């Protein structure tokens, strides 16, 4: 089970370094905490893991870029940072 804590970002995919897509996509990043059970893979993930900012595994640029993930780590250092919306 997850509990949503805070909206971190709403990003227009076309303004970031994603491969070209025929679809118009807004990406929403929400900080959550696990409140019960275990994190598990699902329809959109093959594995689940937790990584430090300097230990990121290869990412699917179609979904998330290194720059986006690194920017989201800033919310851990600055909890009152305003949501990132473009």
N, CA, C and O atoms as CSV, one atom per row, in Angstrom:
chain,resi,resn,atom,element,x,y,z
A,1,UNK,N,N,0.846,-1.169,0.000
A,1,UNK,CA,C,0.000,0.000,0.000
A,1,UNK,C,C,0.893,1.234,0.000
A,1,UNK,O,O,1.967,1.254,0.602
A,2,UNK,N,N,0.418,2.253,-0.689
A,2,UNK,CA,C,1.140,3.518,-0.754
A,2,UNK,C,C,0.288,4.640,-0.200
A,2,UNK,O,O,-0.941,4.608,-0.268
A,3,UNK,N,N,0.958,5.615,0.340
A,3,UNK,CA,C,0.284,6.834,0.770
A,3,UNK,C,C,0.948,7.980,0.019
A,3,UNK,O,O,2.167,8.144,0.060
A,4,UNK,N,N,0.124,8.772,-0.668
A,4,UNK,CA,C,0.640,9.918,-1.405
A,4,UNK,C,C,0.957,11.030,-0.415
A,4,UNK,O,O,0.149,11.349,0.458
A,5,UNK,N,N,2.144,11.615,-0.559
A,5,UNK,CA,C,2.567,12.672,0.353
A,5,UNK,C,C,2.503,14.060,-0.278
A,5,UNK,O,O,2.070,15.023,0.355
A,6,UNK,N,N,2.943,14.150,-1.546
A,6,UNK,CA,C,3.042,15.479,-2.139
A,6,UNK,C,C,3.280,15.397,-3.638
A,6,UNK,O,O,4.016,14.533,-4.114
A,7,UNK,N,N,2.648,16.306,-4.380
A,7,UNK,CA,C,2.934,16.461,-5.801
A,7,UNK,C,C,4.276,17.170,-5.928
A,7,UNK,O,O,4.451,18.272,-5.407
A,8,UNK,N,N,5.221,16.544,-6.616
A,8,UNK,CA,C,6.547,17.136,-6.791
A,8,UNK,C,C,6.687,17.864,-8.118
A,8,UNK,O,O,7.299,18.931,-8.181
A,9,UNK,N,N,6.121,17.291,-9.185
A,9,UNK,CA,C,6.325,17.896,-10.505
A,9,UNK,C,C,5.221,17.505,-11.468
A,9,UNK,O,O,4.659,16.412,-11.393
A,10,UNK,N,N,4.922,18.433,-12.382
A,10,UNK,CA,C,4.070,18.183,-13.541
A,10,UNK,C,C,4.870,18.699,-14.728
A,10,UNK,O,O,5.081,19.904,-14.865
A,11,UNK,N,N,5.313,17.789,-15.585
A,11,UNK,CA,C,6.198,18.148,-16.681
A,11,UNK,C,C,5.569,17.837,-18.027
A,11,UNK,O,O,4.946,16.792,-18.215
A,12,UNK,N,N,5.742,18.752,-18.947
A,12,UNK,CA,C,5.324,18.561,-20.330
A,12,UNK,C,C,6.464,17.810,-21.018
A,12,UNK,O,O,7.557,18.354,-21.178
A,13,UNK,N,N,6.219,16.589,-21.418
A,13,UNK,CA,C,7.265,15.718,-21.946
A,13,UNK,C,C,8.014,16.342,-23.125
A,13,UNK,O,O,9.199,16.068,-23.315
A,14,UNK,N,N,7.342,17.168,-23.911
A,14,UNK,CA,C,7.997,17.732,-25.102
A,14,UNK,C,C,9.093,18.737,-24.745
A,14,UNK,O,O,9.913,19.069,-25.601
A,15,UNK,N,N,9.126,19.224,-23.514
A,15,UNK,CA,C,10.146,20.187,-23.101
A,15,UNK,C,C,11.380,19.516,-22.489
A,15,UNK,O,O,12.276,20.199,-21.993
A,16,UNK,N,N,11.426,18.200,-22.521
A,16,UNK,CA,C,12.527,17.469,-21.908
A,16,UNK,C,C,13.142,16.518,-22.923
A,16,UNK,O,O,12.584,16.306,-24.000
A,17,UNK,N,N,14.283,15.952,-22.584
A,17,UNK,CA,C,15.057,15.151,-23.533
A,17,UNK,C,C,14.558,13.709,-23.634
A,17,UNK,O,O,15.288,12.755,-23.362
A,18,UNK,N,N,13.307,13.583,-24.029
A,18,UNK,CA,C,12.725,12.265,-24.283
A,18,UNK,C,C,12.736,12.002,-25.783
A,18,UNK,O,O,12.745,12.948,-26.571
A,19,UNK,N,N,12.735,10.741,-26.190
A,19,UNK,CA,C,12.578,10.457,-27.621
A,19,UNK,C,C,11.251,11.028,-28.125
A,19,UNK,O,O,10.298,11.169,-27.359
A,20,UNK,N,N,11.200,11.348,-29.385
A,20,UNK,CA,C,9.980,11.888,-29.990
A,20,UNK,C,C,8.850,10.874,-29.847
A,20,UNK,O,O,9.051,9.672,-30.021
A,21,UNK,N,N,7.666,11.375,-29.530
A,21,UNK,CA,C,6.505,10.520,-29.329
A,21,UNK,C,C,5.334,11.064,-30.135
A,21,UNK,O,O,5.195,12.280,-30.268
A,22,UNK,N,N,4.490,10.192,-30.676
A,22,UNK,CA,C,3.309,10.681,-31.397
A,22,UNK,C,C,2.215,11.181,-30.445
A,22,UNK,O,O,1.213,11.737,-30.895
A,23,UNK,N,N,2.398,10.988,-29.152
A,23,UNK,CA,C,1.385,11.357,-28.168
A,23,UNK,C,C,1.822,12.589,-27.382
A,23,UNK,O,O,3.016,12.838,-27.215
A,24,UNK,N,N,0.853,13.349,-26.906
A,24,UNK,CA,C,1.135,14.494,-26.049
A,24,UNK,C,C,1.026,14.003,-24.615
A,24,UNK,O,O,-0.006,13.462,-24.219
A,25,UNK,N,N,2.087,14.190,-23.833
A,25,UNK,CA,C,2.139,13.587,-22.500
A,25,UNK,C,C,2.553,14.610,-21.450
A,25,UNK,O,O,3.517,15.352,-21.640
A,26,UNK,N,N,1.823,14.645,-20.347
A,26,UNK,CA,C,2.243,15.346,-19.143
A,26,UNK,C,C,2.673,14.272,-18.153
A,26,UNK,O,O,1.982,13.270,-17.970
A,27,UNK,N,N,3.811,14.488,-17.522
A,27,UNK,CA,C,4.331,13.538,-16.543
A,27,UNK,C,C,4.104,14.123,-15.154
A,27,UNK,O,O,4.413,15.289,-14.909
A,28,UNK,N,N,3.571,13.325,-14.260
A,28,UNK,CA,C,3.339,13.764,-12.883
A,28,UNK,C,C,4.178,12.904,-11.946
A,28,UNK,O,O,4.145,11.675,-12.006
A,29,UNK,N,N,4.925,13.574,-11.086
A,29,UNK,CA,C,5.763,12.900,-10.105
A,29,UNK,C,C,5.180,13.188,-8.728
A,29,UNK,O,O,5.011,14.346,-8.344
A,30,UNK,N,N,4.876,12.132,-7.995
A,30,UNK,CA,C,4.242,12.250,-6.680
A,30,UNK,C,C,5.091,11.501,-5.670
A,30,UNK,O,O,5.421,10.332,-5.872
A,31,UNK,N,N,5.441,12.168,-4.594
A,31,UNK,CA,C,6.198,11.500,-3.531
A,31,UNK,C,C,5.227,10.640,-2.724
A,31,UNK,O,O,4.174,11.107,-2.290
A,32,UNK,N,N,5.598,9.390,-2.534
A,32,UNK,CA,C,4.768,8.439,-1.792
A,32,UNK,C,C,5.624,7.735,-0.746
A,32,UNK,O,O,6.854,7.770,-0.795
A,33,UNK,N,N,4.949,7.103,0.190
A,33,UNK,CA,C,5.648,6.229,1.121
A,33,UNK,C,C,4.919,4.896,1.149
A,33,UNK,O,O,3.699,4.829,1.000
A,34,UNK,N,N,5.693,3.841,1.342
A,34,UNK,CA,C,5.114,2.503,1.452
A,34,UNK,C,C,4.582,2.358,2.867
A,34,UNK,O,O,5.326,2.518,3.836
A,35,UNK,N,N,3.288,2.054,2.987
A,35,UNK,CA,C,2.659,1.948,4.305
A,35,UNK,C,C,2.319,0.507,4.672
A,35,UNK,O,O,1.952,0.228,5.813
A,36,UNK,N,N,2.436,-0.388,3.735
A,36,UNK,CA,C,2.143,-1.790,4.004
A,36,UNK,C,C,2.538,-2.640,2.823
A,36,UNK,O,O,2.544,-2.169,1.685
A,37,UNK,N,N,2.861,-3.868,3.079
A,37,UNK,CA,C,3.285,-4.752,2.005
A,37,UNK,C,C,4.690,-4.403,1.547
A,37,UNK,O,O,5.468,-3.807,2.293
A,38,UNK,N,N,5.007,-4.777,0.320
A,38,UNK,CA,C,6.329,-4.530,-0.241
A,38,UNK,C,C,6.185,-3.907,-1.617
A,38,UNK,O,O,5.194,-4.137,-2.311
A,39,UNK,N,N,7.182,-3.114,-2.012
A,39,UNK,CA,C,7.223,-2.594,-3.376
A,39,UNK,C,C,7.363,-3.785,-4.318
A,39,UNK,O,O,8.150,-4.691,-4.048
A,40,UNK,N,N,6.616,-3.799,-5.415
A,40,UNK,CA,C,6.636,-4.921,-6.344
A,40,UNK,C,C,6.578,-4.423,-7.780
A,40,UNK,O,O,6.043,-3.350,-8.058
A,41,UNK,N,N,7.130,-5.211,-8.679
A,41,UNK,CA,C,7.056,-4.873,-10.099
A,41,UNK,C,C,5.602,-4.969,-10.554
A,41,UNK,O,O,4.762,-5.559,-9.875
A,42,UNK,N,N,5.329,-4.388,-11.693
A,42,UNK,CA,C,3.962,-4.389,-12.212
A,42,UNK,C,C,3.952,-4.231,-13.717
A,42,UNK,O,O,4.937,-4.538,-14.388
A,43,UNK,N,N,2.855,-3.759,-14.240
A,43,UNK,CA,C,2.683,-3.659,-15.682
A,43,UNK,C,C,3.686,-2.700,-16.332
A,43,UNK,O,O,4.045,-2.884,-17.496
A,44,UNK,N,N,4.140,-1.688,-15.601
A,44,UNK,CA,C,5.075,-0.717,-16.167
A,44,UNK,C,C,6.504,-0.874,-15.654
A,44,UNK,O,O,7.382,-0.115,-16.063
A,45,UNK,N,N,6.757,-1.822,-14.782
A,45,UNK,CA,C,8.101,-2.000,-14.229
A,45,UNK,C,C,8.495,-3.466,-14.232
A,45,UNK,O,O,7.676,-4.343,-13.956
A,46,UNK,N,N,9.759,-3.722,-14.548
A,46,UNK,CA,C,10.246,-5.100,-14.511
A,46,UNK,C,C,10.908,-5.409,-13.173
A,46,UNK,O,O,10.976,-6.568,-12.762
A,47,UNK,N,N,11.399,-4.362,-12.490
A,47,UNK,CA,C,12.037,-4.535,-11.188
A,47,UNK,C,C,11.768,-3.313,-10.325
A,47,UNK,O,O,11.449,-2.242,-10.842
A,48,UNK,N,N,11.895,-3.467,-9.024
A,48,UNK,CA,C,11.755,-2.363,-8.081
A,48,UNK,C,C,13.014,-2.322,-7.233
A,48,UNK,O,O,13.490,-3.351,-6.754
A,49,UNK,N,N,13.546,-1.124,-7.056
A,49,UNK,CA,C,14.730,-0.971,-6.216
A,49,UNK,C,C,14.839,0.461,-5.745
A,49,UNK,O,O,14.176,1.353,-6.276
A,50,UNK,N,N,15.665,0.675,-4.760
A,50,UNK,CA,C,15.908,2.011,-4.239
A,50,UNK,C,C,17.374,2.325,-4.442
A,50,UNK,O,O,18.237,1.489,-4.172
A,51,UNK,N,N,17.660,3.532,-4.920
A,51,UNK,CA,C,19.014,3.913,-5.294
A,51,UNK,C,C,19.344,5.295,-4.774
A,51,UNK,O,O,18.473,6.157,-4.656
A,52,UNK,N,N,20.610,5.492,-4.465
A,52,UNK,CA,C,21.091,6.817,-4.115
A,52,UNK,C,C,21.190,7.685,-5.364
A,52,UNK,O,O,21.178,7.181,-6.487
A,53,UNK,N,N,21.285,8.964,-5.158
A,53,UNK,CA,C,21.336,9.921,-6.271
A,53,UNK,C,C,22.496,9.627,-7.225
A,53,UNK,O,O,22.362,9.821,-8.433
A,54,UNK,N,N,23.612,9.171,-6.708
A,54,UNK,CA,C,24.769,8.893,-7.555
A,54,UNK,C,C,24.896,7.417,-7.900
A,54,UNK,O,O,25.963,6.971,-8.321
A,55,UNK,N,N,23.828,6.661,-7.729
A,55,UNK,CA,C,23.836,5.223,-8.001
A,55,UNK,C,C,22.698,4.807,-8.934
A,55,UNK,O,O,22.265,3.656,-8.901
A,56,UNK,N,N,22.215,5.724,-9.759
A,56,UNK,CA,C,21.065,5.421,-10.613
A,56,UNK,C,C,21.399,4.335,-11.630
A,56,UNK,O,O,22.475,4.350,-12.228
A,57,UNK,N,N,20.486,3.403,-11.823
A,57,UNK,CA,C,20.673,2.396,-12.874
A,57,UNK,C,C,20.345,3.033,-14.229
A,57,UNK,O,O,19.869,4.168,-14.271
A,58,UNK,N,N,20.589,2.332,-15.320
A,58,UNK,CA,C,20.165,2.853,-16.621
A,58,UNK,C,C,18.647,3.092,-16.602
A,58,UNK,O,O,17.888,2.272,-16.085
A,59,UNK,N,N,18.228,4.203,-17.162
A,59,UNK,CA,C,16.804,4.553,-17.175
A,59,UNK,C,C,16.235,4.431,-18.580
A,59,UNK,O,O,16.973,4.493,-19.563
A,60,UNK,N,N,14.949,4.261,-18.669
A,60,UNK,CA,C,14.248,4.293,-19.944
A,60,UNK,C,C,13.948,5.756,-20.260
A,60,UNK,O,O,13.051,6.346,-19.657
A,61,UNK,N,N,14.687,6.348,-21.200
A,61,UNK,CA,C,14.514,7.769,-21.533
A,61,UNK,C,C,13.108,8.061,-22.049
A,61,UNK,O,O,12.667,9.210,-22.026
A,62,UNK,N,N,12.413,7.049,-22.506
A,62,UNK,CA,C,11.014,7.217,-22.918
A,62,UNK,C,C,10.163,7.625,-21.717
A,62,UNK,O,O,9.174,8.343,-21.862
A,63,UNK,N,N,10.552,7.164,-20.540
A,63,UNK,CA,C,9.761,7.422,-19.337
A,63,UNK,C,C,10.343,8.540,-18.468
A,63,UNK,O,O,9.641,9.490,-18.122
A,64,UNK,N,N,11.617,8.426,-18.118
A,64,UNK,CA,C,12.245,9.397,-17.211
A,64,UNK,C,C,13.685,9.628,-17.629
A,64,UNK,O,O,14.377,8.703,-18.055
A,65,UNK,N,N,14.129,10.866,-17.503
A,65,UNK,CA,C,15.515,11.179,-17.833
A,65,UNK,C,C,16.345,11.282,-16.550
A,65,UNK,O,O,15.806,11.488,-15.463
A,66,UNK,N,N,17.653,11.137,-16.696
A,66,UNK,CA,C,18.547,11.297,-15.543
A,66,UNK,C,C,18.377,12.688,-14.946
A,66,UNK,O,O,18.354,12.843,-13.725
A,67,UNK,N,N,18.256,13.704,-15.804
A,67,UNK,CA,C,18.108,15.083,-15.318
A,67,UNK,C,C,16.846,15.230,-14.466
A,67,UNK,O,O,16.875,15.906,-13.437
A,68,UNK,N,N,15.756,14.615,-14.874
A,68,UNK,CA,C,14.511,14.693,-14.094
A,68,UNK,C,C,14.685,14.018,-12.742
A,68,UNK,O,O,14.301,14.582,-11.717
A,69,UNK,N,N,15.254,12.827,-12.724
A,69,UNK,CA,C,15.417,12.109,-11.463
A,69,UNK,C,C,16.339,12.881,-10.525
A,69,UNK,O,O,16.075,12.980,-9.327
A,70,UNK,N,N,17.410,13.422,-11.070
A,70,UNK,CA,C,18.329,14.203,-10.226
A,70,UNK,C,C,17.629,15.440,-9.654
A,70,UNK,O,O,17.849,15.801,-8.498
A,71,UNK,N,N,16.803,16.073,-10.450
A,71,UNK,CA,C,16.056,17.242,-9.968
A,71,UNK,C,C,15.100,16.839,-8.849
A,71,UNK,O,O,14.910,17.597,-7.898
A,72,UNK,N,N,14.501,15.666,-8.950
A,72,UNK,CA,C,13.570,15.207,-7.925
A,72,UNK,C,C,14.280,14.908,-6.605
A,72,UNK,O,O,13.683,15.048,-5.537
A,73,UNK,N,N,15.541,14.500,-6.667
A,73,UNK,CA,C,16.300,14.294,-5.432
A,73,UNK,C,C,16.428,15.589,-4.636
A,73,UNK,O,O,16.588,15.552,-3.416
A,74,UNK,N,N,16.359,16.732,-5.314
A,74,UNK,CA,C,16.460,18.018,-4.623
A,74,UNK,C,C,15.327,18.191,-3.612
A,74,UNK,O,O,15.484,18.911,-2.625
A,75,UNK,N,N,14.193,17.541,-3.849
A,75,UNK,CA,C,13.075,17.638,-2.905
A,75,UNK,C,C,13.390,16.965,-1.568
A,75,UNK,O,O,12.804,17.317,-0.545
A,76,UNK,N,N,14.309,16.002,-1.573
A,76,UNK,CA,C,14.734,15.390,-0.308
A,76,UNK,C,C,15.585,16.361,0.508
A,76,UNK,O,O,15.498,16.406,1.735
A,77,UNK,N,N,16.408,17.134,-0.197
A,77,UNK,CA,C,17.264,18.106,0.484
A,77,UNK,C,C,16.509,19.379,0.868
A,77,UNK,O,O,16.841,20.040,1.851
A,78,UNK,N,N,15.488,19.709,0.072
A,78,UNK,CA,C,14.705,20.936,0.280
A,78,UNK,C,C,13.213,20.584,0.343
A,78,UNK,O,O,12.505,20.780,-0.645
A,79,UNK,N,N,12.723,20.076,1.460
A,79,UNK,CA,C,11.337,19.594,1.541
A,79,UNK,C,C,10.272,20.659,1.248
A,79,UNK,O,O,9.161,20.314,0.845
A,80,UNK,N,N,10.584,21.927,1.441
A,80,UNK,CA,C,9.601,22.987,1.194
A,80,UNK,C,C,9.697,23.566,-0.207
A,80,UNK,O,O,9.016,24.541,-0.524
A,81,UNK,N,N,10.521,22.984,-1.032
A,81,UNK,CA,C,10.691,23.446,-2.410
A,81,UNK,C,C,9.334,23.414,-3.117
A,81,UNK,O,O,8.587,22.448,-2.966
A,82,UNK,N,N,9.003,24.465,-3.892
A,82,UNK,CA,C,7.718,24.452,-4.610
A,82,UNK,C,C,7.707,23.386,-5.701
A,82,UNK,O,O,8.757,22.997,-6.213
A,83,UNK,N,N,6.533,22.927,-6.043
A,83,UNK,CA,C,6.390,21.928,-7.107
A,83,UNK,C,C,7.010,22.459,-8.393
A,83,UNK,O,O,6.954,23.654,-8.682
A,84,UNK,N,N,7.597,21.551,-9.153
A,84,UNK,CA,C,8.252,21.869,-10.425
A,84,UNK,C,C,7.213,21.673,-11.525
A,84,UNK,O,O,6.838,20.542,-11.836
A,85,UNK,N,N,6.758,22.757,-12.104
A,85,UNK,CA,C,5.709,22.703,-13.125
A,85,UNK,C,C,6.155,23.513,-14.326
A,85,UNK,O,O,6.513,24.684,-14.208
A,86,UNK,N,N,6.128,22.858,-15.502
A,86,UNK,CA,C,6.470,23.602,-16.715
A,86,UNK,C,C,5.383,23.534,-17.751
A,86,UNK,O,O,5.521,24.111,-18.829
